[in-house]
Amino acid sequence: MEKIIFCLISNLVFTTNLPAQSERYTKGAENGYAWIAMEEPQLPNNDNKYKYLAAILEKENLVKNNFHGSEQLLCKSEKIKLLQNGGSDNFSLDNVVKEIDDFYSNKNNLEIPVVFAYCYVIKEVSGLNIEELAAYKRKVLQFCSE
C-alpha cells in the first residue's frame, strides 16, 4: 500500500511540473511553448533548435499532410527566391533560430506552430513588408483557430 501511495504522490509531483500537453501543440504541431522548452535545461552545445529546424526542412511534405489546406501558408516560394538570389546574410541557420526566438518573445505568438514561425522569418528575410507579414500572421492565426 505504501508503494502505491508513493507512486501516486511521485506521479502527481512529476505531472504538476510539466506544462499541459495541449499548451505545447496547436492543431497537433509543436508551437512556441515547445520551442521555448527546447532551451531547458541549458546545456553546453545545446543545439536542439538547430536540429528541430533541420527536421522541419527535411519533412516539409509531412507538414502539408498534417495541415490540410495550409500550403498557401508555407514558404517554399520564398526559400526558392532566396536561394536563387544567392541567399541573404539573414538566411543563416543562426539568424533564423534567433529570429524565431524573437518571434516567440511576443507571448501572443506562442500558440503558432514552429513551422509557421519559421515561414514568417523566411518571408521577412525574403523582403515582405510589415503589412504583408501582418496579413500572413493573421492568416496563420485564423488557420490555427479553425
VONUSE-864146 format. One record per residue: residue number from 1; residue in one letter; chain; x, y, z of N, C-alpha, C in turn. Coordinates in nm, 4 decimals, padded with zeros to 6 digits. Layout:
N
site k NUM, r A, c A, n_px X, n_py Y, n_pz Z, ca_px X, ca_py Y, ca_pz Z, c_px X, c_py Y, c_pz Z
...
//
This chain:
146
site k 1, r M, c A, n_px 00.0816, n_py -00.1193, n_pz 00.0000, ca_px 00.0000, ca_py 00.0000, ca_pz 00.0000, c_px 00.0861, c_py 00.1259, c_pz 00.0000
site k 2, r E, c A, n_px 00.1975, n_py 00.1220, n_pz 00.0760, ca_px 00.2864, ca_py 00.2365, ca_pz 00.0810, c_px 00.3482, c_py 00.2643, c_pz -00.0564
site k 3, r K, c A, n_px 00.3792, n_py 00.1565, n_pz -00.1294, ca_px 00.4362, ca_py 00.1742, ca_pz -00.2631, c_px 00.3364, c_py 00.2427, c_pz -00.3551
site k 4, r I, c A, n_px 00.2103, n_py 00.2048, n_pz -00.3451, ca_px 00.1067, ca_py 00.2650, ca_pz -00.4302, c_px 00.0927, c_py 00.4130, c_pz -00.3982
site k 5, r I, c A, n_px 00.0888, n_py 00.4472, n_pz -00.2703, ca_px 00.0767, ca_py 00.5878, ca_pz -00.2299, c_px 00.1992, c_py 00.6656, c_pz -00.2762
site k 6, r F, c A, n_px 00.3192, n_py 00.6070, n_pz -00.2572, ca_px 00.4405, ca_py 00.6734, ca_pz -00.3029, c_px 00.4358, c_py 00.6984, c_pz -00.4538
site k 7, r C, c A, n_px 00.3938, n_py 00.5995, n_pz -00.5313, ca_px 00.3853, ca_py 00.6147, ca_pz -00.6772, c_px 00.2846, c_py 00.7219, c_pz -00.7158
site k 8, r L, c A, n_px 00.1717, n_py 00.7258, n_pz -00.6477, ca_px 00.0707, ca_py 00.8267, ca_pz -00.6780, c_px 00.1221, c_py 00.9673, c_pz -00.6480
site k 9, r I, c A, n_px 00.1878, n_py 00.9822, n_pz -00.5338, ca_px 00.2419, ca_py 01.1131, ca_pz -00.4972, c_px 00.3537, c_py 01.1523, c_pz -00.5929
site k 10, r S, c A, n_px 00.4415, n_py 01.0597, n_pz -00.6266, ca_px 00.5501, ca_py 01.0890, ca_pz -00.7211, c_px 00.4941, c_py 01.1297, c_pz -00.8563
site k 11, r N, c A, n_px 00.3944, n_py 01.0576, n_pz -00.9014, ca_px 00.3331, ca_py 01.0889, ca_pz -01.0304, c_px 00.2679, c_py 01.2268, c_pz -01.0270
site k 12, r L, c A, n_px 00.2019, n_py 01.2583, n_pz -00.9172, ca_px 00.1365, ca_py 01.3882, ca_pz -00.9034, c_px 00.2390, c_py 01.5011, c_pz -00.9055
site k 13, r V, c A, n_px 00.3478, n_py 01.4846, n_pz -00.8323, ca_px 00.4526, ca_py 01.5863, ca_pz -00.8280, c_px 00.5145, c_py 01.6024, c_pz -00.9661
site k 14, r F, c A, n_px 00.5440, n_py 01.4914, n_pz -01.0328, ca_px 00.6062, ca_py 01.4966, ca_pz -01.1647, c_px 00.5147, c_py 01.5633, c_pz -01.2660
site k 15, r T, c A, n_px 00.3887, n_py 01.5277, n_pz -01.2703, ca_px 00.2993, ca_py 01.5812, ca_pz -01.3721, c_px 00.2593, c_py 01.7251, c_pz -01.3454
site k 16, r T, c A, n_px 00.2620, n_py 01.7702, n_pz -01.2205, ca_px 00.2271, ca_py 01.9097, ca_pz -01.1947, c_px 00.3376, c_py 02.0041, c_pz -01.2394
site k 17, r N, c A, n_px 00.4589, n_py 01.9540, n_pz -01.2550, ca_px 00.5682, ca_py 02.0374, ca_pz -01.3012, c_px 00.5781, c_py 02.0435, c_pz -01.4531
site k 18, r L, c A, n_px 00.5010, n_py 01.9611, n_pz -01.5223, ca_px 00.5027, ca_py 01.9621, ca_pz -01.6679, c_px 00.3941, c_py 02.0531, c_pz -01.7212
site k 19, r P, c A, n_px 00.4215, n_py 02.1246, n_pz -01.8323, ca_px 00.3149, ca_py 02.2047, ca_pz -01.8927, c_px 00.2105, c_py 02.1128, c_pz -01.9542
site k 20, r A, c A, n_px 00.0903, n_py 02.1606, n_pz -01.9619, ca_px -00.0155, ca_py 02.0812, ca_pz -02.0232, c_px 00.0239, c_py 02.0493, c_pz -02.1658
site k 21, r Q, c A, n_px 00.0014, n_py 01.9236, n_pz -02.2041, ca_px 00.0416, ca_py 01.8831, ca_pz -02.3376, c_px -00.0258, c_py 01.9683, c_pz -02.4433
site k 22, r S, c A, n_px -00.1512, n_py 02.0013, n_pz -02.4228, ca_px -00.2224, ca_py 02.0780, ca_pz -02.5231, c_px -00.1636, c_py 02.2179, c_pz -02.5396
site k 23, r E, c A, n_px -00.0978, n_py 02.2694, n_pz -02.4366, ca_px -00.0366, ca_py 02.4013, ca_pz -02.4466, c_px 00.0806, c_py 02.4007, c_pz -02.5448
site k 24, r R, c A, n_px 00.1499, n_py 02.2882, n_pz -02.5575, ca_px 00.2674, ca_py 02.2796, ca_pz -02.6439, c_px 00.2321, c_py 02.2495, c_pz -02.7890
site k 25, r Y, c A, n_px 00.1048, n_py 02.2286, n_pz -02.8165, ca_px 00.0646, ca_py 02.1888, ca_pz -02.9516, c_px -00.0502, c_py 02.2754, c_pz -03.0008
site k 26, r T, c A, n_px -00.0463, n_py 02.3061, n_pz -03.1284, ca_px -00.1564, ca_py 02.3718, ca_pz -03.1968, c_px -00.1876, c_py 02.2866, c_pz -03.3182
site k 27, r K, c A, n_px -00.3080, n_py 02.2384, n_pz -03.3251, ca_px -00.3504, ca_py 02.1515, ca_pz -03.4353, c_px -00.2551, c_py 02.0332, c_pz -03.4513
site k 28, r G, c A, n_px -00.2047, n_py 01.9816, n_pz -03.3402, ca_px -00.1182, ca_py 01.8649, ca_pz -03.3422, c_px 00.0287, c_py 01.8940, c_pz -03.3715
site k 29, r A, c A, n_px 00.0647, n_py 02.0200, n_pz -03.3890, ca_px 00.2050, ca_py 02.0549, ca_pz -03.4177, c_px 00.2631, c_py 02.1350, c_pz -03.3021
site k 30, r E, c A, n_px 00.3913, n_py 02.1158, n_pz -03.2779, ca_px 00.4572, ca_py 02.1894, ca_pz -03.1713, c_px 00.4577, c_py 02.3375, c_pz -03.2030
site k 31, r N, c A, n_px 00.4363, n_py 02.4185, n_pz -03.0976, ca_px 00.4254, ca_py 02.5632, ca_pz -03.1145, c_px 00.5354, c_py 02.6334, c_pz -03.0346
site k 32, r G, c A, n_px 00.5142, n_py 02.7598, n_pz -03.0055, ca_px 00.6144, ca_py 02.8398, ca_pz -02.9348, c_px 00.6455, c_py 02.7899, c_pz -02.7953
site k 33, r Y, c A, n_px 00.5474, n_py 02.7322, n_pz -02.7271, ca_px 00.5745, ca_py 02.6764, ca_pz -02.5943, c_px 00.6767, c_py 02.5626, c_pz -02.6043
site k 34, r A, c A, n_px 00.6631, n_py 02.4807, n_pz -02.7062, ca_px 00.7592, ca_py 02.3719, ca_pz -02.7273, c_px 00.8956, c_py 02.4278, c_pz -02.7663
site k 35, r W, c A, n_px 00.8952, n_py 02.5336, n_pz -02.8485, ca_px 01.0215, ca_py 02.5968, ca_pz -02.8916, c_px 01.0982, c_py 02.6486, c_pz -02.7704
site k 36, r I, c A, n_px 01.0289, n_py 02.7173, n_pz -02.6832, ca_px 01.0937, ca_py 02.7726, ca_pz -02.5641, c_px 01.1449, c_py 02.6607, c_pz -02.4735
site k 37, r A, c A, n_px 01.0697, n_py 02.5517, n_pz -02.4645, ca_px 01.1105, ca_py 02.4396, ca_pz -02.3795, c_px 01.2390, c_py 02.3746, c_pz -02.4294
site k 38, r M, c A, n_px 01.2727, n_py 02.3923, n_pz -02.5560, ca_px 01.3967, ca_py 02.3352, ca_pz -02.6086, c_px 01.5188, c_py 02.3986, c_pz -02.5457
site k 39, r E, c A, n_px 01.5028, n_py 02.5113, n_pz -02.4792, ca_px 01.6145, ca_py 02.5784, ca_pz -02.4131, c_px 01.6442, c_py 02.5182, c_pz -02.2768
site k 40, r E, c A, n_px 01.5554, n_py 02.4366, n_pz -02.2250, ca_px 01.5698, ca_py 02.3865, ca_pz -02.0886, c_px 01.6008, c_py 02.2383, c_pz -02.0899
site k 41, r P, c A, n_px 01.6915, n_py 02.1863, n_pz -02.0142, ca_px 01.7896, ca_py 02.2636, ca_pz -01.9387, c_px 01.8961, c_py 02.3183, c_pz -02.0323
site k 42, r Q, c A, n_px 01.9541, n_py 02.4276, n_pz -01.9940, ca_px 02.0561, ca_py 02.4901, ca_pz -02.0775, c_px 02.1851, c_py 02.4105, c_pz -02.0643
site k 43, r L, c A, n_px 02.2206, n_py 02.3409, n_pz -02.1663, ca_px 02.3401, ca_py 02.2578, ca_pz -02.1655, c_px 02.4452, c_py 02.3183, c_pz -02.2588
site k 44, r P, c A, n_px 02.5723, n_py 02.2900, n_pz -02.2319, ca_px 02.6744, ca_py 02.3352, ca_pz -02.3266, c_px 02.6480, c_py 02.2714, c_pz -02.4632
site k 45, r N, c A, n_px 02.6659, n_py 02.3468, n_pz -02.5683, ca_px 02.6466, ca_py 02.2987, ca_pz -02.7048, c_px 02.5052, c_py 02.2473, c_pz -02.7294
site k 46, r N, c A, n_px 02.4073, n_py 02.3081, n_pz -02.6635, ca_px 02.2680, ca_py 02.2692, ca_pz -02.6828, c_px 02.2238, c_py 02.3173, c_pz -02.8207
site k 47, r D, c A, n_px 02.1965, n_py 02.2224, n_pz -02.9090, ca_px 02.1583, ca_py 02.2591, ca_pz -03.0447, c_px 02.0225, c_py 02.2012, c_pz -03.0824
site k 48, r N, c A, n_px 01.9339, n_py 02.1882, n_pz -02.9851, ca_px 01.8020, ca_py 02.1316, ca_pz -03.0113, c_px 01.7255, c_py 02.2105, c_pz -03.1166
site k 49, r K, c A, n_px 01.7331, n_py 02.3421, n_pz -03.1114, ca_px 01.6593, ca_py 02.4246, ca_pz -03.2074, c_px 01.7130, c_py 02.4057, c_pz -03.3486
site k 50, r Y, c A, n_px 01.8431, n_py 02.3931, n_pz -03.3618, ca_px 01.9029, ca_py 02.3718, ca_pz -03.4940, c_px 01.8578, c_py 02.2370, c_pz -03.5506
site k 51, r K, c A, n_px 01.8604, n_py 02.1349, n_pz -03.4668, ca_px 01.8153, ca_py 02.0025, ca_pz -03.5112, c_px 01.6679, c_py 02.0055, c_pz -03.5478
site k 52, r Y, c A, n_px 01.5890, n_py 02.0786, n_pz -03.4717, ca_px 01.4466, ca_py 02.0883, ca_pz -03.4982, c_px 01.4221, c_py 02.1545, c_pz -03.6336
site k 53, r L, c A, n_px 01.4925, n_py 02.2643, n_pz -03.6606, ca_px 01.4765, ca_py 02.3315, ca_pz -03.7897, c_px 01.5205, c_py 02.2420, c_pz -03.9044
site k 54, r A, c A, n_px 01.6274, n_py 02.1691, n_pz -03.8863, ca_px 01.6721, ca_py 02.0771, ca_pz -03.9910, c_px 01.5642, c_py 01.9726, c_pz -04.0182
site k 55, r A, c A, n_px 01.4996, n_py 01.9253, n_pz -03.9136, ca_px 01.3920, ca_py 01.8272, ca_pz -03.9310, c_px 01.2740, c_py 01.8886, c_pz -04.0060
site k 56, r I, c A, n_px 01.2430, n_py 02.0147, n_pz -03.9777, ca_px 01.1340, ca_py 02.0819, ca_pz -04.0497, c_px 01.1665, c_py 02.0877, c_pz -04.1983
site k 57, r L, c A, n_px 01.2876, n_py 02.1231, n_pz -04.2298, ca_px 01.3263, ca_py 02.1358, ca_pz -04.3695, c_px 01.3193, c_py 02.0010, c_pz -04.4405
site k 58, r E, c A, n_px 01.3562, n_py 01.8951, n_pz -04.3712, ca_px 01.3537, ca_py 01.7617, ca_pz -04.4305, c_px 01.2120, c_py 01.7074, c_pz -04.4441
site k 59, r K, c A, n_px 01.1213, n_py 01.7524, n_pz -04.3604, ca_px 00.9884, ca_py 01.6924, ca_pz -04.3547, c_px 00.8783, c_py 01.7888, c_pz -04.3972
site k 60, r E, c A, n_px 00.9083, n_py 01.8788, n_pz -04.4877, ca_px 00.8090, ca_py 01.9771, ca_pz -04.5288, c_px 00.6840, c_py 01.9109, c_pz -04.5872
site k 61, r N, c A, n_px 00.7005, n_py 01.7993, n_pz -04.6547, ca_px 00.5845, ca_py 01.7296, ca_pz -04.7104, c_px 00.4933, c_py 01.6751, c_pz -04.6013
site k 62, r L, c A, n_px 00.5506, n_py 01.6342, n_pz -04.4883, ca_px 00.4680, ca_py 01.5882, ca_pz -04.3767, c_px 00.3829, c_py 01.7017, c_pz -04.3224
site k 63, r V, c A, n_px 00.4385, n_py 01.8215, n_pz -04.3227, ca_px 00.3636, ca_py 01.9375, ca_pz -04.2758, c_px 00.2407, c_py 01.9572, c_pz -04.3644
site k 64, r K, c A, n_px 00.2603, n_py 01.9451, n_pz -04.4947, ca_px 00.1474, ca_py 01.9599, ca_pz -04.5871, c_px 00.0396, c_py 01.8570, c_pz -04.5565
site k 65, r N, c A, n_px 00.0802, n_py 01.7354, n_pz -04.5238, ca_px -00.0176, ca_py 01.6305, ca_pz -04.4939, c_px -00.0869, c_py 01.6544, c_pz -04.3601
site k 66, r N, c A, n_px -00.0145, n_py 01.7065, n_pz -04.2613, ca_px -00.0721, ca_py 01.7285, ca_pz -04.1290, c_px -00.1603, c_py 01.8534, c_pz -04.1234
site k 67, r F, c A, n_px -00.1317, n_py 01.9491, n_pz -04.2073, ca_px -00.2062, ca_py 02.0745, ca_pz -04.2092, c_px -00.2785, c_py 02.0885, c_pz -04.3418
site k 68, r H, c A, n_px -00.3851, n_py 02.0128, n_pz -04.3575, ca_px -00.4611, ca_py 02.0192, ca_pz -04.4820, c_px -00.5058, c_py 02.1630, c_pz -04.5068
site k 69, r G, c A, n_px -00.4817, n_py 02.2104, n_pz -04.6269, ca_px -00.5210, ca_py 02.3460, ca_pz -04.6621, c_px -00.4204, c_py 02.4515, c_pz -04.6214
site k 70, r S, c A, n_px -00.3030, n_py 02.4097, n_pz -04.5770, ca_px -00.2050, ca_py 02.5083, ca_pz -04.5294, c_px -00.0970, c_py 02.5388, c_pz -04.6321
site k 71, r E, c A, n_px -00.1061, n_py 02.4817, n_pz -04.7507, ca_px 00.0004, ca_py 02.5002, ca_pz -04.8497, c_px 00.0304, c_py 02.6477, c_pz -04.8740
site k 72, r Q, c A, n_px -00.0734, n_py 02.7319, n_pz -04.8768, ca_px -00.0526, ca_py 02.8742, ca_pz -04.9015, c_px 00.0172, c_py 02.9425, c_pz -04.7841
site k 73, r L, c A, n_px 00.0245, n_py 02.8762, n_pz -04.6691, ca_px 00.0898, ca_py 02.9344, ca_pz -04.5518, c_px 00.2376, c_py 02.8965, c_pz -04.5420
site k 74, r L, c A, n_px 00.2793, n_py 02.8006, n_pz -04.6229, ca_px 00.4189, ca_py 02.7598, ca_pz -04.6194, c_px 00.5036, c_py 02.8586, c_pz -04.6995
site k 75, r C, c A, n_px 00.6326, n_py 02.8394, n_pz -04.7026, ca_px 00.7211, ca_py 02.9427, ca_pz -04.7577, c_px 00.8152, c_py 02.8882, c_pz -04.8646
site k 76, r K, c A, n_px 00.7694, n_py 02.7898, n_pz -04.9392, ca_px 00.8550, ca_py 02.7288, ca_pz -05.0406, c_px 00.9004, c_py 02.8300, c_pz -05.1454
site k 77, r S, c A, n_px 00.8089, n_py 02.9128, n_pz -05.1938, ca_px 00.8461, ca_py 03.0087, ca_pz -05.2988, c_px 00.9466, c_py 03.1114, c_pz -05.2469
site k 78, r E, c A, n_px 00.9320, n_py 03.1537, n_pz -05.1222, ca_px 01.0271, ca_py 03.2499, ca_pz -05.0645, c_px 01.1658, c_py 03.1871, c_pz -05.0476
site k 79, r K, c A, n_px 01.1706, n_py 03.0585, n_pz -05.0081, ca_px 01.3006, ca_py 02.9911, ca_pz -04.9952, c_px 01.3679, c_py 02.9797, c_pz -05.1313
site k 80, r I, c A, n_px 01.2902, n_py 02.9446, n_pz -05.2336, ca_px 01.3458, ca_py 02.9344, ca_pz -05.3691, c_px 01.3990, c_py 03.0699, c_pz -05.4133
site k 81, r K, c A, n_px 01.3212, n_py 03.1752, n_pz -05.3882, ca_px 01.3628, ca_py 03.3115, ca_pz -05.4245, c_px 01.4944, c_py 03.3478, c_pz -05.3555
site k 82, r L, c A, n_px 01.5044, n_py 03.3177, n_pz -05.2272, ca_px 01.6280, ca_py 03.3489, ca_pz -05.1534, c_px 01.7464, c_py 03.2721, c_pz -05.2106
site k 83, r L, c A, n_px 01.7266, n_py 03.1451, n_pz -05.2384, ca_px 01.8366, ca_py 03.0634, ca_pz -05.2900, c_px 01.8784, c_py 03.1071, c_pz -05.4305
site k 84, r Q, c A, n_px 01.7806, n_py 03.1433, n_pz -05.5123, ca_px 01.8126, ca_py 03.1877, ca_pz -05.6482, c_px 01.8870, c_py 03.3208, c_pz -05.6480
site k 85, r N, c A, n_px 01.8593, n_py 03.4028, n_pz -05.5490, ca_px 01.9251, ca_py 03.5331, ca_pz -05.5395, c_px 02.0548, c_py 03.5267, c_pz -05.4594
site k 86, r G, c A, n_px 02.1036, n_py 03.4061, n_pz -05.4378, ca_px 02.2302, ca_py 03.3918, ca_pz -05.3659, c_px 02.2154, c_py 03.3960, c_pz -05.2158
site k 87, r G, c A, n_px 02.0932, n_py 03.3800, n_pz -05.1673, ca_px 02.0698, ca_py 03.3808, ca_pz -05.0238, c_px 02.0705, c_py 03.5210, c_pz -04.9676
site k 88, r S, c A, n_px 02.0906, n_py 03.5280, n_pz -04.8412, ca_px 02.0930, ca_py 03.6557, ca_pz -04.7708, c_px 02.1788, c_py 03.6372, c_pz -04.6473
site k 89, r D, c A, n_px 02.2358, n_py 03.7453, n_pz -04.6002, ca_px 02.3124, ca_py 03.7368, ca_pz -04.4753, c_px 02.2215, c_py 03.6944, c_pz -04.3600
site k 90, r N, c A, n_px 02.0919, n_py 03.7240, n_pz -04.3726, ca_px 01.9964, ca_py 03.6906, ca_pz -04.2672, c_px 01.9391, c_py 03.5499, c_pz -04.2809
site k 91, r F, c A, n_px 01.9849, n_py 03.4745, n_pz -04.3809, ca_px 01.9289, ca_py 03.3424, ca_pz -04.4091, c_px 02.0086, c_py 03.2311, c_pz -04.3413
site k 92, r S, c A, n_px 02.1082, n_py 03.2658, n_pz -04.2619, ca_px 02.1872, ca_py 03.1638, ca_pz -04.1933, c_px 02.1026, c_py 03.0964, c_pz -04.0860
site k 93, r L, c A, n_px 02.1396, n_py 02.9734, n_pz -04.0536, ca_px 02.0672, ca_py 02.8985, ca_pz -03.9516, c_px 02.0715, c_py 02.9703, c_pz -03.8177
site k 94, r D, c A, n_px 02.1862, n_py 03.0270, n_pz -03.7832, ca_px 02.1977, ca_py 03.1020, ca_pz -03.6575, c_px 02.0974, c_py 03.2166, c_pz -03.6530
site k 95, r N, c A, n_px 02.0868, n_py 03.2892, n_pz -03.7629, ca_px 01.9965, ca_py 03.4028, ca_pz -03.7655, c_px 01.8504, c_py 03.3582, c_pz -03.7630
site k 96, r V, c A, n_px 01.8191, n_py 03.2501, n_pz -03.8334, ca_px 01.6809, ca_py 03.2009, ca_pz -03.8347, c_px 01.6389, c_py 03.1593, c_pz -03.6939
site k 97, r V, c A, n_px 01.7268, n_py 03.0894, n_pz -03.6225, ca_px 01.6963, ca_py 03.0499, ca_pz -03.4841, c_px 01.6751, c_py 03.1742, c_pz -03.3981
site k 98, r K, c A, n_px 01.7628, n_py 03.2726, n_pz -03.4125, ca_px 01.7495, ca_py 03.3962, ca_pz -03.3345, c_px 01.6176, c_py 03.4665, c_pz -03.3668
site k 99, r E, c A, n_px 01.5823, n_py 03.4730, n_pz -03.4934, ca_px 01.4584, ca_py 03.5401, ca_pz -03.5336, c_px 01.3348, c_py 03.4652, c_pz -03.4833
site k 100, r I, c A, n_px 01.3392, n_py 03.3332, n_pz -03.4817, ca_px 01.2268, ca_py 03.2570, ca_pz -03.4254, c_px 01.2187, c_py 03.2824, c_pz -03.2757
site k 101, r D, c A, n_px 01.3333, n_py 03.2881, n_pz -03.2080, ca_px 01.3337, ca_py 03.3242, ca_pz -03.0657, c_px 01.2669, c_py 03.4604, c_pz -03.0461
site k 102, r D, c A, n_px 01.3025, n_py 03.5573, n_pz -03.1305, ca_px 01.2419, ca_py 03.6911, ca_pz -03.1225, c_px 01.0919, c_py 03.6850, c_pz -03.1489
site k 103, r F, c A, n_px 01.0514, n_py 03.6054, n_pz -03.2471, ca_px 00.9099, ca_py 03.5899, ca_pz -03.2808, c_px 00.8319, c_py 03.5397, c_pz -03.1595
site k 104, r Y, c A, n_px 00.8858, n_py 03.4394, n_pz -03.0911, ca_px 00.8179, ca_py 03.3828, ca_pz -02.9750, c_px 00.8362, c_py 03.4655, c_pz -02.8480
site k 105, r S, c A, n_px 00.9182, n_py 03.5682, n_pz -02.8512, ca_px 00.9281, ca_py 03.6562, ca_pz -02.7350, c_px 00.7977, c_py 03.7338, c_pz -02.7168
site k 106, r N, c A, n_px 00.7189, n_py 03.7454, n_pz -02.8221, ca_px 00.5838, ca_py 03.8015, ca_pz -02.8143, c_px 00.4909, c_py 03.6883, c_pz -02.7716
site k 107, r K, c A, n_px 00.4411, n_py 03.6953, n_pz -02.6510, ca_px 00.3588, ca_py 03.5874, ca_pz -02.5934, c_px 00.2350, c_py 03.5570, c_pz -02.6781
site k 108, r N, c A, n_px 00.1890, n_py 03.6531, n_pz -02.7582, ca_px 00.0729, ca_py 03.6294, ca_pz -02.8440, c_px 00.1038, c_py 03.5321, c_pz -02.9568
site k 109, r N, c A, n_px 00.2310, n_py 03.5053, n_pz -02.9809, ca_px 00.2707, ca_py 03.4160, ca_pz -03.0894, c_px 00.2942, c_py 03.2721, c_pz -03.0453
site k 110, r L, c A, n_px 00.2894, n_py 03.2460, n_pz -02.9154, ca_px 00.3303, ca_py 03.1150, ca_pz -02.8652, c_px 00.2463, c_py 02.9987, c_pz -02.9165
site k 111, r E, c A, n_px 00.1226, n_py 03.0224, n_pz -02.9525, ca_px 00.0385, ca_py 02.9123, ca_pz -02.9999, c_px 00.0559, c_py 02.8851, c_pz -03.1493
site k 112, r I, c A, n_px 00.1363, n_py 02.9643, n_pz -03.2154, ca_px 00.1615, ca_py 02.9427, ca_pz -03.3578, c_px 00.2618, c_py 02.8286, c_pz -03.3728
site k 113, r P, c A, n_px 00.2298, n_py 02.7275, n_pz -03.4547, ca_px 00.3251, ca_py 02.6171, ca_pz -03.4757, c_px 00.4597, c_py 02.6671, c_pz -03.5269
site k 114, r V, c A, n_px 00.5642, n_py 02.5981, n_pz -03.4869, ca_px 00.7003, ca_py 02.6388, ca_pz -03.5200, c_px 00.7201, c_py 02.6499, c_pz -03.6712
site k 115, r V, c A, n_px 00.6591, n_py 02.5606, n_pz -03.7478, ca_px 00.6778, ca_py 02.5659, ca_pz -03.8925, c_px 00.6290, c_py 02.6986, c_pz -03.9498
site k 116, r F, c A, n_px 00.5226, n_py 02.7557, n_pz -03.8926, ca_px 00.4727, ca_py 02.8837, ca_pz -03.9413, c_px 00.5571, c_py 03.0002, c_pz -03.8891
site k 117, r A, c A, n_px 00.6145, n_py 02.9858, n_pz -03.7702, ca_px 00.7087, ca_py 03.0874, ca_pz -03.7211, c_px 00.8316, c_py 03.0893, c_pz -03.8122
site k 118, r Y, c A, n_px 00.8771, n_py 02.9715, n_pz -03.8497, ca_px 00.9896, ca_py 02.9595, ca_pz -03.9436, c_px 00.9549, c_py 03.0289, c_pz -04.0756
site k 119, r C, c A, n_px 00.8360, n_py 03.0013, n_pz -04.1280, ca_px 00.7961, ca_py 03.0632, ca_pz -04.2550, c_px 00.7810, c_py 03.2143, c_pz -04.2409
site k 120, r Y, c A, n_px 00.7347, n_py 03.2603, n_pz -04.1259, ca_px 00.7261, ca_py 03.4047, ca_pz -04.1024, c_px 00.8645, c_py 03.4674, c_pz -04.1175
site k 121, r V, c A, n_px 00.9640, n_py 03.4041, n_pz -04.0561, ca_px 01.1004, ca_py 03.4550, ca_pz -04.0624, c_px 01.1520, c_py 03.4515, c_pz -04.2059
site k 122, r I, c A, n_px 01.1277, n_py 03.3423, n_pz -04.2769, ca_px 01.1736, ca_py 03.3310, ca_pz -04.4152, c_px 01.1065, c_py 03.4379, c_pz -04.5011
site k 123, r K, c A, n_px 00.9783, n_py 03.4603, n_pz -04.4801, ca_px 00.9067, ca_py 03.5634, ca_pz -04.5557, c_px 00.9639, c_py 03.7021, c_pz -04.5244
site k 124, r E, c A, n_px 00.9973, n_py 03.7238, n_pz -04.3987, ca_px 01.0566, ca_py 03.8517, ca_pz -04.3590, c_px 01.1925, c_py 03.8716, c_pz -04.4258
site k 125, r V, c A, n_px 01.2764, n_py 03.7685, n_pz -04.4219, ca_px 01.4095, ca_py 03.7758, ca_pz -04.4816, c_px 01.3997, c_py 03.7941, c_pz -04.6330
site k 126, r S, c A, n_px 01.2971, n_py 03.7348, n_pz -04.6942, ca_px 01.2840, ca_py 03.7436, ca_pz -04.8397, c_px 01.2320, c_py 03.8794, c_pz -04.8859
site k 127, r G, c A, n_px 01.1908, n_py 03.9643, n_pz -04.7902, ca_px 01.1574, ca_py 04.1006, ca_pz -04.8276, c_px 01.0126, c_py 04.1424, c_pz -04.8120
site k 128, r L, c A, n_px 00.9270, n_py 04.0584, n_pz -04.7521, ca_px 00.7896, ca_py 04.1022, ca_pz -04.7300, c_px 00.7891, c_py 04.2221, c_pz -04.6364
site k 129, r N, c A, n_px 00.6995, n_py 04.3171, n_pz -04.6636, ca_px 00.6922, ca_py 04.4358, ca_pz -04.5789, c_px 00.6059, c_py 04.4085, c_pz -04.4558
site k 130, r I, c A, n_px 00.5976, n_py 04.5052, n_pz -04.3686, ca_px 00.5275, ca_py 04.4895, ca_pz -04.2408, c_px 00.3813, c_py 04.4524, c_pz -04.2610
site k 131, r E, c A, n_px 00.3155, n_py 04.5164, n_pz -04.3568, ca_px 00.1735, ca_py 04.4876, ca_pz -04.3816, c_px 00.1548, c_py 04.3450, c_pz -04.4324
site k 132, r E, c A, n_px 00.2432, n_py 04.3004, n_pz -04.5221, ca_px 00.2343, ca_py 04.1638, ca_pz -04.5753, c_px 00.2610, c_py 04.0607, c_pz -04.4659
site k 133, r L, c A, n_px 00.3562, n_py 04.0906, n_pz -04.3789, ca_px 00.3842, ca_py 03.9996, ca_pz -04.2675, c_px 00.2664, c_py 03.9938, c_pz -04.1703
site k 134, r A, c A, n_px 00.2055, n_py 04.1087, n_pz -04.1438, ca_px 00.0881, ca_py 04.1111, ca_pz -04.0551, c_px -00.0268, c_py 04.0325, c_pz -04.1168
site k 135, r A, c A, n_px -00.0459, n_py 04.0443, n_pz -04.2472, ca_px -00.1518, ca_py 03.9692, ca_pz -04.3156, c_px -00.1233, c_py 03.8191, c_pz -04.3086
site k 136, r Y, c A, n_px 00.0028, n_py 03.7809, n_pz -04.3269, ca_px 00.0414, ca_py 03.6400, ca_pz -04.3166, c_px 00.0118, c_py 03.5872, c_pz -04.1755
site k 137, r K, c A, n_px 00.0501, n_py 03.6639, n_pz -04.0760, ca_px 00.0287, ca_py 03.6212, ca_pz -03.9373, c_px -00.1209, c_py 03.6063, c_pz -03.9079
site k 138, r R, c A, n_px -00.2039, n_py 03.6978, n_pz -03.9601, ca_px -00.3494, ca_py 03.6861, ca_pz -03.9414, c_px -00.4026, c_py 03.5583, c_pz -04.0050
site k 139, r K, c A, n_px -00.3527, n_py 03.5253, n_pz -04.1243, ca_px -00.3954, ca_py 03.4016, ca_pz -04.1915, c_px -00.3559, c_py 03.2789, c_pz -04.1100
site k 140, r V, c A, n_px -00.2353, n_py 03.2803, n_pz -04.0559, ca_px -00.1886, ca_py 03.1688, ca_pz -03.9740, c_px -00.2763, c_py 03.1545, c_pz -03.8497
site k 141, r L, c A, n_px -00.3018, n_py 03.2654, n_pz -03.7822, ca_px -00.3841, ca_py 03.2607, ca_pz -03.6605, c_px -00.5255, c_py 03.2134, c_pz -03.6923
site k 142, r Q, c A, n_px -00.5786, n_py 03.2579, n_pz -03.8050, ca_px -00.7118, ca_py 03.2133, ca_pz -03.8454, c_px -00.7097, c_py 03.0633, c_pz -03.8737
site k 143, r F, c A, n_px -00.6086, n_py 03.0163, n_pz -03.9451, ca_px -00.5958, ca_py 02.8745, ca_pz -03.9747, c_px -00.5846, c_py 02.7923, c_pz -03.8466
site k 144, r C, c A, n_px -00.5077, n_py 02.8418, n_pz -03.7504, ca_px -00.4880, ca_py 02.7690, ca_pz -03.6248, c_px -00.6148, c_py 02.7652, c_pz -03.5393
site k 145, r S, c A, n_px -00.7003, n_py 02.8615, n_pz -03.5551, ca_px -00.8215, ca_py 02.8653, ca_pz -03.4737, c_px -00.9391, c_py 02.7906, c_pz -03.5362
site k 146, r E, c A, n_px -00.9244, n_py 02.7487, n_pz -03.6611, ca_px -01.0335, ca_py 02.6772, ca_pz -03.7290, c_px -01.0503, c_py 02.5369, c_pz -03.6732
//
